[in-house]
């Protein structure tokens, strides 16, 4: 079982930056995708960005150009660099690991962007 631990959330003013980290116990074997999702109060959980085993990335149009997903090839950790944050980015951010038949989620880290 892959365990995921997010960190880096916090309170930041509009226009500011934060970097989230997701430390996994391991990268899944075989092909995998690791992703960031977010859930704002009263809303559904939405895809933010993902990165595949081969380094291909995808972004939600709402964050493209402001957020950057990356990974550490030396250890099972992915990052989400968030720049030019807006109050609409306020949410709990979750890390997700998808590989084969396995699908794991972290516990989330809160991001609050004040106006």
Sine and cosine of phi, psi and omega as CSV:
sin_phi,cos_phi,sin_psi,cos_psi,sin_omega,cos_omega
0.00,0.00,0.74,-0.67,0.03,-1.00
-1.00,0.06,0.79,-0.62,0.07,-1.00
-0.97,-0.26,0.68,-0.74,-0.07,-1.00
-0.84,-0.54,0.74,-0.67,0.01,-1.00
-0.78,-0.62,0.90,-0.44,0.02,-1.00
-1.00,0.00,0.47,-0.89,0.09,-1.00
-0.43,-0.90,0.23,-0.97,0.10,-1.00
0.96,-0.27,-0.09,1.00,0.02,-1.00
-0.94,0.33,0.17,-0.99,0.01,-1.00
0.25,-0.97,-0.25,-0.97,-0.01,-1.00
-0.96,-0.27,0.75,-0.66,-0.01,-1.00
-0.57,-0.82,0.48,-0.88,0.03,-1.00
-0.99,0.17,0.36,-0.93,0.02,-1.00
-0.83,0.56,0.72,-0.70,-0.06,-1.00
1.00,-0.02,-0.13,0.99,-0.03,-1.00
-0.99,0.13,-0.09,-1.00,-0.06,-1.00
-0.74,-0.68,0.49,-0.87,0.14,-0.99
-0.58,-0.81,0.46,-0.89,0.12,-0.99
-0.84,-0.54,0.86,-0.51,0.05,-1.00
-1.00,-0.08,0.54,-0.84,0.07,-1.00
-0.83,-0.56,0.55,-0.84,0.09,-1.00
-0.75,-0.66,0.95,-0.32,0.02,-1.00
-1.00,-0.09,0.85,-0.52,0.02,-1.00
-0.99,-0.17,0.46,-0.89,0.07,-1.00
-0.93,0.36,-0.44,0.90,0.06,-1.00
-0.19,-0.98,0.38,-0.93,0.21,-0.98
-0.98,0.18,0.61,-0.79,0.05,-1.00
-0.87,0.49,0.48,-0.88,0.08,-1.00
-0.97,0.26,0.41,-0.91,-0.01,-1.00
0.95,0.32,-0.32,-0.95,-0.01,-1.00
-0.94,0.34,0.65,-0.76,0.04,-1.00
-0.51,-0.86,0.30,-0.95,0.14,-0.99
-0.76,-0.65,0.70,-0.71,0.13,-0.99
-0.89,-0.45,0.65,-0.76,-0.20,-0.98
-0.63,-0.78,0.32,-0.95,0.19,-0.98
-0.92,-0.39,0.71,-0.70,0.13,-0.99
-0.83,-0.56,0.26,-0.97,0.08,-1.00
-0.58,-0.82,0.47,-0.88,0.02,-1.00
-0.69,-0.72,0.90,-0.43,0.05,-1.00
-1.00,0.05,0.38,-0.93,-0.02,-1.00
-0.82,0.57,0.78,-0.62,0.05,-1.00
0.97,0.24,0.13,0.99,-0.03,-1.00
-0.84,-0.54,0.23,-0.97,0.03,-1.00
-0.97,0.24,0.33,-0.94,0.06,-1.00
-0.97,0.25,0.78,-0.62,-0.08,-1.00
-0.89,-0.45,0.53,-0.85,0.12,-0.99
-0.93,0.37,0.69,-0.72,0.05,-1.00
-0.95,-0.31,-0.80,0.60,-0.04,-1.00
-0.27,-0.96,0.41,-0.91,0.11,-0.99
-0.56,-0.83,0.33,-0.94,0.01,-1.00
-0.66,-0.75,0.74,-0.68,-0.05,-1.00
-1.00,-0.02,0.11,-0.99,0.05,-1.00
-0.83,0.56,-0.53,0.85,-0.05,-1.00
-1.00,-0.03,0.11,0.99,0.08,-1.00
1.00,0.04,0.10,1.00,0.04,-1.00
-0.97,0.26,0.66,-0.76,-0.06,-1.00
-0.85,-0.52,0.47,-0.88,0.09,-1.00
-0.68,-0.74,0.54,-0.84,-0.03,-1.00
-0.73,-0.68,0.53,-0.85,0.22,-0.98
-0.92,0.39,0.71,-0.71,0.00,-1.00
-0.83,0.56,-0.44,0.90,-0.02,-1.00
-0.93,0.38,-0.34,0.94,-0.06,-1.00
-0.88,-0.48,-0.17,0.99,-0.06,-1.00
-0.87,0.50,0.73,-0.68,-0.05,-1.00
1.00,-0.03,-0.28,0.96,0.04,-1.00
-0.92,-0.38,-0.56,0.83,-0.03,-1.00
-0.95,-0.32,0.53,-0.85,0.05,-1.00
-0.71,-0.71,0.83,-0.56,0.06,-1.00
-0.99,-0.12,0.62,-0.78,0.02,-1.00
-0.48,-0.88,0.12,-0.99,0.01,-1.00
-0.60,-0.80,0.35,-0.94,0.08,-1.00
-0.99,-0.17,0.89,-0.45,-0.04,-1.00
-0.97,0.25,-0.28,0.96,-0.03,-1.00
-1.00,0.08,-0.37,0.93,0.01,-1.00
-0.55,-0.84,0.42,-0.91,-0.10,-0.99
-0.98,0.22,0.97,0.24,-0.03,-1.00
-0.66,-0.75,0.70,-0.72,0.13,-0.99
-0.88,-0.48,0.32,-0.95,-0.07,-1.00
-0.75,-0.66,0.39,-0.92,0.16,-0.99
-0.73,-0.68,0.96,-0.27,0.08,-1.00
-1.00,0.08,0.86,-0.50,-0.05,-1.00
-0.90,-0.44,0.90,-0.43,0.01,-1.00
-0.90,-0.43,0.31,-0.95,0.02,-1.00
0.76,0.65,0.75,0.66,-0.03,-1.00
-0.90,0.43,0.55,-0.83,-0.02,-1.00
-0.84,-0.54,0.41,-0.91,0.04,-1.00
-0.81,0.58,-0.50,0.87,0.01,-1.00
-0.93,0.37,-0.20,0.98,0.05,-1.00
-1.00,0.10,-0.08,1.00,0.03,-1.00
-0.88,0.48,0.83,-0.56,-0.05,-1.00
-0.04,-1.00,0.16,-0.99,0.24,-0.97
-1.00,0.01,0.78,-0.62,-0.04,-1.00
-0.97,-0.22,0.78,-0.63,-0.06,-1.00
-0.89,-0.45,0.58,-0.81,0.12,-0.99
-0.99,-0.14,0.60,-0.80,-0.01,-1.00
-0.70,-0.72,0.65,-0.76,0.04,-1.00
-0.85,-0.53,0.84,-0.54,-0.04,-1.00
-0.82,-0.57,0.87,-0.49,0.03,-1.00
-0.46,-0.89,0.83,-0.56,-0.04,-1.00
0.86,0.51,-0.80,-0.59,0.02,-1.00
-1.00,-0.04,0.06,1.00,-0.09,-1.00
-0.99,-0.15,0.60,-0.80,-0.04,-1.00
-0.53,-0.85,0.93,-0.36,-0.07,-1.00
-0.84,-0.55,0.49,-0.87,0.02,-1.00
-0.81,-0.59,0.52,-0.85,0.17,-0.99
-1.00,0.07,-0.02,-1.00,-0.05,-1.00
-1.00,0.08,-0.25,0.97,0.06,-1.00
0.99,-0.11,0.40,-0.92,0.09,-1.00
-0.68,-0.74,0.71,-0.71,-0.11,-0.99
-0.99,0.12,0.73,-0.68,0.12,-0.99
-0.85,-0.52,0.81,-0.58,0.04,-1.00
-0.84,-0.55,0.83,-0.56,0.01,-1.00
-0.92,-0.39,0.90,-0.44,-0.02,-1.00
-1.00,0.03,0.53,-0.85,-0.02,-1.00
-1.00,0.08,0.00,0.00,0.00,0.00
